[in-house]
Amino acid sequence: MSGAHGHPAPSFDVDVSERGAPRDGAPQTMNRRLFMQLLAFEATPGNTTAKVVPAVGDALARRSVASVIYADANHPSGIGVLTFSEDPATFVKRVRPALEEVGNAVLRLRPEMTMLGRTYSTGYEADLEYWLLRRPRETALNESWSWAVWYPLRRSGAFERLDPHEKGAIMREHGDIGKAYGAADLAHDIRLACHGLDVNDNEFVIGLIGKELHPLSHVVQAMRKTRQTSEFIVQMGPFFVGQAVHRTAGE
């Protein structure tokens, strides 16, 4: 096949699989991942979150949708609805009908807060399946970790032009801070890629989950000092802050 102006088209193989660290000498590859979406709503006048939360939770449970419903800490009549599935069609074929069942007369979408992403690997994961599929579910559904801070972010193009070794050092600095908070059971992260999935052209969605709210704020503060955040993050937020009030394990 020829490209434009008669030049030969570039020849290369496209592989969309995720990769982890070698295991027992064999490479780990998997073409599976978890998609996660956060939708934010406010109850319409005359309705309360005490009424809305059970209605949304029941509608999602009847369709076996894995979900967490948060009471919005920054909006007295707001909720956040986190749903997740390996099949992104779930958001259209099951989540959407569930929310339509509850109805616009009860809920008003806050589209500026919508976040959608997919789990991804870095190539260093010791257990690729756990990292991509089970760990995010377990983190979101953990009954002991009720507080959550969700936000999208975008890095500058300059980051992608850095030497791979320099990029690796920058990412390790960032990762080491996150691991320290996780080891102390202060904050646990869910990291999602959202390239092409976000109306604002963000690259990632981050979920910080924990028992208390203060450490989640503290880890965001600590990350501000890293080279990645201070030099290469050009956009963060909006931030959704909520406390889990309903969970459904789904299928």
Secondary structure, DSSP 4 states (H G I P E B T S, - for coil): -B-GGGPBPP-------EEEEEETTEEEEE----EEEEEEEEEPTT--HHHHHHHHHHHHHHTT-EEEEEEETT-TTEEEEEEEESSTHHIIIIIHHHHHHH-TTTEEE-GGG-EEEEE---S--SSHHIIIIIHHHHHHH-TT--EEEEEEEEE-HHHHTS-HHHHHHHHHHHHHHHHHHHHTTS-EEEEEE-TTT-TT---EEEEEEESSHHHHHHHHHHHTTSHIIIIIEEEE---EEEEEEEEE---
